């Protein structure tokens, strides 16, 4: 874990083990944008994908990825003109 997290990159990581409790602990501790247990890293459009450290920032795919490409705007409509405005 020390060697893996000591890398300046962090796009994807693999954990190969039969001990799924260990895999869960390691995946929580792994400094990587994606961790795959007992398989190769394969992106899926329903799951956010992206790296950390020198492997990039932000996320692609899924709802989280879409939010990286939009600006949220607040628009307020009033059905009557306001002649007096107070804040108490």
Biopython code that builds the backbone (N, CA, C, O; Angstrom):
import numpy as np
from Bio.PDB.StructureBuilder import StructureBuilder

atoms = [
    (1, "UNK", "N", (0.824, -1.176, 0.000)),
    (1, "UNK", "CA", (0.000, 0.000, 0.000)),
    (1, "UNK", "C", (0.878, 1.253, 0.000)),
    (1, "UNK", "O", (0.584, 2.231, -0.687)),
    (2, "UNK", "N", (1.956, 1.206, 0.779)),
    (2, "UNK", "CA", (2.863, 2.353, 0.853)),
    (2, "UNK", "C", (3.474, 2.652, -0.516)),
    (2, "UNK", "O", (3.586, 3.816, -0.901)),
    (3, "UNK", "N", (3.865, 1.619, -1.249)),
    (3, "UNK", "CA", (4.456, 1.792, -2.575)),
    (3, "UNK", "C", (3.414, 2.335, -3.549)),
    (3, "UNK", "O", (3.690, 3.274, -4.295)),
    (4, "UNK", "N", (2.238, 1.756, -3.544)),
    (4, "UNK", "CA", (1.182, 2.206, -4.468)),
    (4, "UNK", "C", (0.795, 3.650, -4.184)),
    (4, "UNK", "O", (0.714, 4.455, -5.111)),
    (5, "UNK", "N", (0.558, 3.992, -2.935)),
    (5, "UNK", "CA", (0.160, 5.353, -2.596)),
    (5, "UNK", "C", (1.312, 6.343, -2.691)),
    (5, "UNK", "O", (1.088, 7.553, -2.727)),
    (6, "UNK", "N", (2.539, 5.842, -2.731)),
    (6, "UNK", "CA", (3.702, 6.717, -2.875)),
    (6, "UNK", "C", (3.909, 7.193, -4.312)),
    (6, "UNK", "O", (4.748, 8.059, -4.561)),
    (7, "UNK", "N", (3.165, 6.647, -5.240)),
    (7, "UNK", "CA", (3.276, 7.054, -6.641)),
    (7, "UNK", "C", (2.699, 8.445, -6.842)),
    (7, "UNK", "O", (1.774, 8.849, -6.138)),
    (8, "UNK", "N", (3.251, 9.183, -7.814)),
    (8, "UNK", "CA", (2.707, 10.500, -8.128)),
    (8, "UNK", "C", (1.489, 10.407, -9.051)),
    (8, "UNK", "O", (0.904, 11.425, -9.421)),
    (9, "UNK", "N", (1.116, 9.190, -9.415)),
    (9, "UNK", "CA", (-0.045, 8.970, -10.273)),
    (9, "UNK", "C", (-1.154, 8.273, -9.493)),
    (9, "UNK", "O", (-0.911, 7.688, -8.437)),
    (10, "UNK", "N", (-2.365, 8.340, -10.019)),
    (10, "UNK", "CA", (-3.479, 7.707, -9.320)),
    (10, "UNK", "C", (-4.706, 7.551, -10.191)),
    (10, "UNK", "O", (-5.803, 7.931, -9.784)),
    (11, "UNK", "N", (-4.543, 6.997, -11.387)),
    (11, "UNK", "CA", (-5.699, 6.825, -12.260)),
    (11, "UNK", "C", (-6.493, 5.583, -11.880)),
    (11, "UNK", "O", (-7.672, 5.687, -11.541)),
    (12, "UNK", "N", (-5.877, 4.425, -11.929)),
    (12, "UNK", "CA", (-6.581, 3.191, -11.621)),
    (12, "UNK", "C", (-5.679, 2.225, -10.878)),
    (12, "UNK", "O", (-4.455, 2.276, -10.995)),
    (13, "UNK", "N", (-6.309, 1.340, -10.107)),
    (13, "UNK", "CA", (-5.549, 0.353, -9.341)),
    (13, "UNK", "C", (-6.288, -0.979, -9.371)),
    (13, "UNK", "O", (-7.509, -1.026, -9.521)),
    (14, "UNK", "N", (-5.529, -2.055, -9.226)),
    (14, "UNK", "CA", (-6.075, -3.409, -9.152)),
    (14, "UNK", "C", (-5.748, -3.986, -7.794)),
    (14, "UNK", "O", (-4.670, -3.739, -7.253)),
    (15, "UNK", "N", (-6.660, -4.747, -7.245)),
    (15, "UNK", "CA", (-6.397, -5.547, -6.046)),
    (15, "UNK", "C", (-6.812, -6.972, -6.381)),
    (15, "UNK", "O", (-7.948, -7.221, -6.783)),
    (16, "UNK", "N", (-5.884, -7.901, -6.212)),
    (16, "UNK", "CA", (-6.167, -9.304, -6.490)),
    (16, "UNK", "C", (-6.058, -10.060, -5.168)),
    (16, "UNK", "O", (-4.979, -10.129, -4.579)),
    (17, "UNK", "N", (-7.160, -10.621, -4.705)),
    (17, "UNK", "CA", (-7.171, -11.360, -3.454)),
    (17, "UNK", "C", (-8.440, -12.195, -3.349)),
    (17, "UNK", "O", (-9.442, -11.908, -4.004)),
    (18, "UNK", "N", (-8.386, -13.231, -2.518)),
    (18, "UNK", "CA", (-9.596, -13.985, -2.201)),
    (18, "UNK", "C", (-10.245, -13.463, -0.926)),
    (18, "UNK", "O", (-11.371, -13.839, -0.598)),
    (19, "UNK", "N", (-9.540, -12.602, -0.211)),
    (19, "UNK", "CA", (-10.033, -12.042, 1.048)),
    (19, "UNK", "C", (-10.755, -10.718, 0.754)),
    (19, "UNK", "O", (-10.120, -9.670, 0.640)),
    (20, "UNK", "N", (-12.077, -10.780, 0.633)),
    (20, "UNK", "CA", (-12.836, -9.596, 0.243)),
    (20, "UNK", "C", (-12.873, -8.529, 1.328)),
    (20, "UNK", "O", (-13.032, -7.348, 1.019)),
    (21, "UNK", "N", (-12.731, -8.917, 2.590)),
    (21, "UNK", "CA", (-12.639, -7.916, 3.662)),
    (21, "UNK", "C", (-11.348, -7.116, 3.511)),
    (21, "UNK", "O", (-11.345, -5.896, 3.678)),
    (22, "UNK", "N", (-10.268, -7.795, 3.202)),
    (22, "UNK", "CA", (-8.994, -7.112, 2.957)),
    (22, "UNK", "C", (-9.113, -6.213, 1.731)),
    (22, "UNK", "O", (-8.606, -5.091, 1.732)),
    (23, "UNK", "N", (-9.778, -6.697, 0.690)),
    (23, "UNK", "CA", (-9.967, -5.899, -0.519)),
    (23, "UNK", "C", (-10.729, -4.615, -0.203)),
    (23, "UNK", "O", (-10.409, -3.553, -0.738)),
    (24, "UNK", "N", (-11.720, -4.707, 0.649)),
    (24, "UNK", "CA", (-12.481, -3.512, 1.008)),
    (24, "UNK", "C", (-11.613, -2.524, 1.787)),
    (24, "UNK", "O", (-11.660, -1.324, 1.518)),
    (25, "UNK", "N", (-10.839, -2.998, 2.729)),
    (25, "UNK", "CA", (-9.935, -2.112, 3.483)),
    (25, "UNK", "C", (-8.913, -1.463, 2.554)),
    (25, "UNK", "O", (-8.671, -0.259, 2.634)),
    (26, "UNK", "N", (-8.318, -2.259, 1.676)),
    (26, "UNK", "CA", (-7.310, -1.734, 0.758)),
    (26, "UNK", "C", (-7.915, -0.737, -0.225)),
    (26, "UNK", "O", (-7.312, 0.298, -0.509)),
    (27, "UNK", "N", (-9.086, -1.037, -0.739)),
    (27, "UNK", "CA", (-9.697, -0.117, -1.707)),
    (27, "UNK", "C", (-10.042, 1.220, -1.058)),
    (27, "UNK", "O", (-9.962, 2.262, -1.709)),
    (28, "UNK", "N", (-10.423, 1.199, 0.215)),
    (28, "UNK", "CA", (-10.677, 2.458, 0.936)),
    (28, "UNK", "C", (-9.385, 3.256, 1.107)),
    (28, "UNK", "O", (-9.390, 4.483, 1.009)),
    (29, "UNK", "N", (-8.287, 2.559, 1.360)),
    (29, "UNK", "CA", (-7.006, 3.228, 1.615)),
    (29, "UNK", "C", (-6.256, 3.606, 0.345)),
    (29, "UNK", "O", (-5.367, 4.457, 0.386)),
    (30, "UNK", "N", (-6.595, 2.996, -0.772)),
    (30, "UNK", "CA", (-5.882, 3.221, -2.032)),
    (30, "UNK", "C", (-6.123, 4.630, -2.553)),
    (30, "UNK", "O", (-7.273, 5.053, -2.678)),
    (31, "UNK", "N", (-5.070, 5.354, -2.855)),
    (31, "UNK", "CA", (-5.160, 6.707, -3.407)),
    (31, "UNK", "C", (-5.217, 6.614, -4.925)),
    (31, "UNK", "O", (-4.214, 6.799, -5.614)),
    (32, "UNK", "N", (-6.399, 6.325, -5.425)),
    (32, "UNK", "CA", (-6.601, 6.115, -6.846)),
    (32, "UNK", "C", (-8.014, 6.526, -7.214)),
    (32, "UNK", "O", (-8.934, 6.426, -6.402)),
    (33, "UNK", "N", (-8.179, 6.987, -8.443)),
    (33, "UNK", "CA", (-9.496, 7.403, -8.900)),
    (33, "UNK", "C", (-10.446, 6.239, -9.089)),
    (33, "UNK", "O", (-11.660, 6.410, -8.980)),
    (34, "UNK", "N", (-9.919, 5.062, -9.368)),
    (34, "UNK", "CA", (-10.746, 3.871, -9.548)),
    (34, "UNK", "C", (-9.969, 2.662, -9.039)),
    (34, "UNK", "O", (-8.778, 2.516, -9.316)),
    (35, "UNK", "N", (-10.640, 1.815, -8.306)),
    (35, "UNK", "CA", (-10.031, 0.572, -7.826)),
    (35, "UNK", "C", (-10.913, -0.576, -8.288)),
    (35, "UNK", "O", (-12.130, -0.542, -8.110)),
    (36, "UNK", "N", (-10.301, -1.584, -8.878)),
    (36, "UNK", "CA", (-11.017, -2.772, -9.320)),
    (36, "UNK", "C", (-10.473, -3.968, -8.558)),
    (36, "UNK", "O", (-9.260, -4.147, -8.446)),
    (37, "UNK", "N", (-11.377, -4.785, -8.036)),
    (37, "UNK", "CA", (-10.983, -5.969, -7.273)),
    (37, "UNK", "C", (-11.202, -7.208, -8.142)),
    (37, "UNK", "O", (-12.302, -7.457, -8.635)),
    (38, "UNK", "N", (-10.133, -7.971, -8.313)),
    (38, "UNK", "CA", (-10.149, -9.250, -9.032)),
    (38, "UNK", "C", (-10.611, -9.136, -10.481)),
    (38, "UNK", "O", (-11.267, -10.039, -10.999)),
    (39, "UNK", "N", (-10.275, -8.045, -11.124)),
    (39, "UNK", "CA", (-10.594, -7.855, -12.538)),
    (39, "UNK", "C", (-9.765, -6.691, -13.050)),
    (39, "UNK", "O", (-9.096, -6.003, -12.279)),
    (40, "UNK", "N", (-9.814, -6.480, -14.353)),
    (40, "UNK", "CA", (-9.121, -5.343, -14.960)),
    (40, "UNK", "C", (-10.021, -4.109, -14.901)),
    (40, "UNK", "O", (-11.246, -4.221, -14.865)),
    (41, "UNK", "N", (-9.399, -2.941, -14.893)),
    (41, "UNK", "CA", (-10.161, -1.688, -14.889)),
    (41, "UNK", "C", (-10.863, -1.534, -16.228)),
    (41, "UNK", "O", (-10.221, -1.527, -17.278)),
    (42, "UNK", "N", (-12.157, -1.415, -16.186)),
    (42, "UNK", "CA", (-12.967, -1.191, -17.379)),
    (42, "UNK", "C", (-13.941, -0.067, -17.043)),
    (42, "UNK", "O", (-14.692, -0.163, -16.072)),
    (43, "UNK", "N", (-13.931, 0.993, -17.840)),
    (43, "UNK", "CA", (-14.849, 2.090, -17.547)),
    (43, "UNK", "C", (-16.270, 1.696, -17.943)),
    (43, "UNK", "O", (-16.475, 0.881, -18.843)),
    (44, "UNK", "N", (-17.218, 2.274, -17.274)),
    (44, "UNK", "CA", (-18.625, 1.998, -17.498)),
    (44, "UNK", "C", (-19.337, 3.347, -17.466)),
    (44, "UNK", "O", (-19.135, 4.103, -16.516)),
    (45, "UNK", "N", (-20.149, 3.679, -18.444)),
    (45, "UNK", "CA", (-20.775, 4.997, -18.481)),
    (45, "UNK", "C", (-21.685, 5.292, -17.294)),
    (45, "UNK", "O", (-22.054, 6.448, -17.084)),
    (46, "UNK", "N", (-22.054, 4.285, -16.517)),
    (46, "UNK", "CA", (-22.893, 4.514, -15.343)),
    (46, "UNK", "C", (-22.078, 4.820, -14.095)),
    (46, "UNK", "O", (-22.641, 5.161, -13.055)),
    (47, "UNK", "N", (-20.744, 4.699, -14.192)),
    (47, "UNK", "CA", (-19.872, 4.872, -13.036)),
    (47, "UNK", "C", (-18.883, 5.996, -13.329)),
    (47, "UNK", "O", (-18.285, 6.014, -14.405)),
    (48, "UNK", "N", (-18.693, 6.942, -12.395)),
    (48, "UNK", "CA", (-17.737, 8.021, -12.648)),
    (48, "UNK", "C", (-16.319, 7.480, -12.841)),
    (48, "UNK", "O", (-15.918, 6.510, -12.198)),
    (49, "UNK", "N", (-15.576, 8.118, -13.728)),
    (49, "UNK", "CA", (-14.213, 7.683, -14.029)),
    (49, "UNK", "C", (-13.305, 8.901, -14.018)),
    (49, "UNK", "O", (-13.643, 9.934, -14.597)),
    (50, "UNK", "N", (-12.158, 8.788, -13.367)),
    (50, "UNK", "CA", (-11.190, 9.866, -13.364)),
    (50, "UNK", "C", (-10.055, 9.552, -12.408)),
    (50, "UNK", "O", (-10.147, 8.629, -11.598)),
    (51, "UNK", "N", (-8.988, 10.325, -12.507)),
    (51, "UNK", "CA", (-7.812, 10.077, -11.693)),
    (51, "UNK", "C", (-7.607, 11.133, -10.638)),
    (51, "UNK", "O", (-8.349, 12.111, -10.544)),
    (52, "UNK", "N", (-6.575, 10.908, -9.844)),
    (52, "UNK", "CA", (-6.144, 11.881, -8.845)),
    (52, "UNK", "C", (-4.645, 12.084, -9.017)),
    (52, "UNK", "O", (-4.019, 11.442, -9.860)),
    (53, "UNK", "N", (-4.079, 12.968, -8.225)),
    (53, "UNK", "CA", (-2.653, 13.306, -8.295)),
    (53, "UNK", "C", (-2.306, 13.768, -9.710)),
    (53, "UNK", "O", (-3.030, 14.593, -10.267)),
    (54, "UNK", "N", (-1.223, 13.265, -10.313)),
    (54, "UNK", "CA", (-0.829, 13.681, -11.665)),
    (54, "UNK", "C", (-1.592, 12.931, -12.758)),
    (54, "UNK", "O", (-1.229, 13.008, -13.932)),
    (55, "UNK", "N", (-2.622, 12.224, -12.384)),
    (55, "UNK", "CA", (-3.443, 11.514, -13.365)),
    (55, "UNK", "C", (-4.727, 12.264, -13.667)),
    (55, "UNK", "O", (-5.665, 11.694, -14.224)),
    (56, "UNK", "N", (-4.776, 13.525, -13.309)),
    (56, "UNK", "CA", (-5.929, 14.335, -13.660)),
    (56, "UNK", "C", (-6.823, 14.647, -12.486)),
    (56, "UNK", "O", (-6.572, 14.238, -11.352)),
    (57, "UNK", "N", (-7.865, 15.377, -12.786)),
    (57, "UNK", "CA", (-8.839, 15.747, -11.770)),
    (57, "UNK", "C", (-10.207, 15.779, -12.427)),
    (57, "UNK", "O", (-10.312, 15.821, -13.652)),
    (58, "UNK", "N", (-11.240, 15.761, -11.625)),
    (58, "UNK", "CA", (-12.587, 15.735, -12.160)),
    (58, "UNK", "C", (-12.999, 14.319, -12.530)),
    (58, "UNK", "O", (-12.225, 13.373, -12.390)),
    (59, "UNK", "N", (-14.217, 14.193, -13.001)),
    (59, "UNK", "CA", (-14.758, 12.884, -13.353)),
    (59, "UNK", "C", (-15.454, 12.943, -14.689)),
    (59, "UNK", "O", (-16.052, 13.959, -15.043)),
    (60, "UNK", "N", (-15.378, 11.858, -15.430)),
    (60, "UNK", "CA", (-16.116, 11.682, -16.671)),
    (60, "UNK", "C", (-17.175, 10.623, -16.423)),
    (60, "UNK", "O", (-17.119, 9.879, -15.444)),
    (61, "UNK", "N", (-18.130, 10.572, -17.317)),
    (61, "UNK", "CA", (-19.183, 9.562, -17.294)),
    (61, "UNK", "C", (-20.113, 9.764, -16.090)),
    (61, "UNK", "O", (-19.762, 10.488, -15.158)),
    (62, "UNK", "N", (-21.226, 9.170, -16.100)),
    (62, "UNK", "CA", (-22.268, 9.213, -15.080)),
    (62, "UNK", "C", (-22.743, 10.651, -14.828)),
    (62, "UNK", "O", (-22.290, 11.592, -15.481)),
    (63, "UNK", "N", (-23.629, 10.794, -13.903)),
    (63, "UNK", "CA", (-24.163, 12.118, -13.537)),
    (63, "UNK", "C", (-23.042, 13.041, -13.044)),
    (63, "UNK", "O", (-23.044, 14.233, -13.349)),
    (64, "UNK", "N", (-22.092, 12.496, -12.288)),
    (64, "UNK", "CA", (-20.999, 13.306, -11.749)),
    (64, "UNK", "C", (-20.135, 13.882, -12.864)),
    (64, "UNK", "O", (-19.693, 15.028, -12.778)),
    (65, "UNK", "N", (-19.895, 13.108, -13.891)),
    (65, "UNK", "CA", (-19.119, 13.591, -15.029)),
    (65, "UNK", "C", (-19.853, 14.667, -15.793)),
    (65, "UNK", "O", (-19.246, 15.651, -16.214)),
    (66, "UNK", "N", (-21.147, 14.497, -15.978)),
    (66, "UNK", "CA", (-21.938, 15.506, -16.694)),
    (66, "UNK", "C", (-21.911, 16.846, -15.958)),
    (66, "UNK", "O", (-21.883, 17.903, -16.589)),
    (67, "UNK", "N", (-21.918, 16.802, -14.638)),
    (67, "UNK", "CA", (-21.901, 18.046, -13.863)),
    (67, "UNK", "C", (-20.589, 18.816, -14.026)),
    (67, "UNK", "O", (-20.543, 20.018, -13.762)),
    (68, "UNK", "N", (-19.520, 18.133, -14.460)),
    (68, "UNK", "CA", (-18.246, 18.815, -14.710)),
    (68, "UNK", "C", (-18.330, 19.749, -15.918)),
    (68, "UNK", "O", (-17.499, 20.644, -16.069)),
    (69, "UNK", "N", (-19.326, 19.547, -16.774)),
    (69, "UNK", "CA", (-19.409, 20.292, -18.022)),
    (69, "UNK", "C", (-20.551, 21.296, -18.065)),
    (69, "UNK", "O", (-20.844, 21.848, -19.126)),
    (70, "UNK", "N", (-21.193, 21.540, -16.947)),
    (70, "UNK", "CA", (-22.313, 22.474, -16.931)),
    (70, "UNK", "C", (-22.090, 23.540, -15.875)),
    (70, "UNK", "O", (-21.362, 23.333, -14.903)),
    (71, "UNK", "N", (-22.721, 24.671, -16.078)),
    (71, "UNK", "CA", (-22.738, 25.732, -15.087)),
    (71, "UNK", "C", (-24.156, 25.833, -14.551)),
    (71, "UNK", "O", (-25.115, 25.909, -15.319)),
    (72, "UNK", "N", (-24.283, 25.832, -13.246)),
    (72, "UNK", "CA", (-25.589, 25.948, -12.616)),
    (72, "UNK", "C", (-25.945, 27.426, -12.533)),
    (72, "UNK", "O", (-25.143, 28.241, -12.076)),
    (73, "UNK", "N", (-27.141, 27.765, -12.973)),
    (73, "UNK", "CA", (-27.589, 29.153, -12.956)),
    (73, "UNK", "C", (-28.875, 29.246, -12.152)),
    (73, "UNK", "O", (-29.762, 28.402, -12.280)),
    (74, "UNK", "N", (-28.967, 30.274, -11.326)),
    (74, "UNK", "CA", (-30.207, 30.551, -10.594)),
    (74, "UNK", "C", (-30.975, 31.619, -11.352)),
    (74, "UNK", "O", (-30.429, 32.671, -11.683)),
    (75, "UNK", "N", (-32.234, 31.348, -11.622)),
    (75, "UNK", "CA", (-33.114, 32.314, -12.282)),
    (75, "UNK", "C", (-34.357, 32.440, -11.421)),
    (75, "UNK", "O", (-34.993, 31.439, -11.089)),
    (76, "UNK", "N", (-34.708, 33.678, -11.055)),
    (76, "UNK", "CA", (-35.895, 33.897, -10.228)),
    (76, "UNK", "C", (-36.881, 34.758, -10.999)),
    (76, "UNK", "O", (-36.522, 35.814, -11.521)),
    (77, "UNK", "N", (-38.110, 34.306, -11.067)),
    (77, "UNK", "CA", (-39.180, 35.037, -11.733)),
    (77, "UNK", "C", (-40.156, 35.551, -10.678)),
    (77, "UNK", "O", (-40.479, 34.864, -9.710)),
    (78, "UNK", "N", (-40.610, 36.773, -10.898)),
    (78, "UNK", "CA", (-41.639, 37.354, -10.036)),
    (78, "UNK", "C", (-42.834, 37.682, -10.910)),
    (78, "UNK", "O", (-42.684, 38.247, -11.994)),
    (79, "UNK", "N", (-44.015, 37.329, -10.441)),
    (79, "UNK", "CA", (-45.190, 37.575, -11.267)),
    (79, "UNK", "C", (-45.720, 38.997, -11.126)),
    (79, "UNK", "O", (-46.595, 39.404, -11.891)),
    (80, "UNK", "N", (-45.206, 39.762, -10.160)),
    (80, "UNK", "CA", (-45.585, 41.163, -10.010)),
    (80, "UNK", "C", (-44.329, 41.967, -9.695)),
    (80, "UNK", "O", (-43.389, 41.460, -9.084)),
    (81, "UNK", "N", (-44.329, 43.210, -10.116)),
    (81, "UNK", "CA", (-43.190, 44.058, -9.790)),
    (81, "UNK", "C", (-43.158, 44.320, -8.289)),
    (81, "UNK", "O", (-44.203, 44.477, -7.657)),
    (82, "UNK", "N", (-41.995, 44.366, -7.742)),
    (82, "UNK", "CA", (-41.846, 44.622, -6.313)),
    (82, "UNK", "C", (-41.489, 46.090, -6.138)),
    (82, "UNK", "O", (-40.464, 46.556, -6.635)),
    (83, "UNK", "N", (-42.354, 46.815, -5.423)),
    (83, "UNK", "CA", (-42.131, 48.236, -5.212)),
    (83, "UNK", "C", (-41.429, 48.481, -3.891)),
    (83, "UNK", "O", (-40.797, 49.523, -3.717)),
    (84, "UNK", "N", (-41.522, 47.560, -2.970)),
    (84, "UNK", "CA", (-40.917, 47.735, -1.673)),
    (84, "UNK", "C", (-40.274, 46.416, -1.264)),
    (84, "UNK", "O", (-40.868, 45.347, -1.400)),
    (85, "UNK", "N", (-39.069, 46.514, -0.769)),
    (85, "UNK", "CA", (-38.358, 45.312, -0.361)),
    (85, "UNK", "C", (-37.707, 45.572, 0.989)),
    (85, "UNK", "O", (-36.946, 46.528, 1.136)),
    (86, "UNK", "N", (-37.995, 44.741, 1.966)),
    (86, "UNK", "CA", (-37.407, 44.909, 3.294)),
    (86, "UNK", "C", (-36.765, 43.603, 3.735)),
    (86, "UNK", "O", (-37.213, 42.508, 3.394)),
    (87, "UNK", "N", (-35.735, 43.761, 4.480)),
    (87, "UNK", "CA", (-35.087, 42.606, 5.127)),
    (87, "UNK", "C", (-35.087, 42.879, 6.613)),
    (87, "UNK", "O", (-34.580, 43.912, 7.050)),
    (88, "UNK", "N", (-35.633, 41.992, 7.382)),
    (88, "UNK", "CA", (-35.680, 42.170, 8.846)),
    (88, "UNK", "C", (-34.754, 41.208, 9.511)),
    (88, "UNK", "O", (-34.649, 41.199, 10.738)),
]
sb = StructureBuilder()
sb.init_structure("model")
sb.init_model(0)
sb.init_chain("A")
sb.init_seg("    ")
for serial, (resi, resn, name, xyz) in enumerate(atoms, 1):
    if name == "N":
        sb.init_residue(resn, " ", resi, " ")
    sb.init_atom(name, np.array(xyz, "f"), 0.0, 1.0, " ", f" {name:<3s}", serial, name[0])
structure = sb.get_structure()
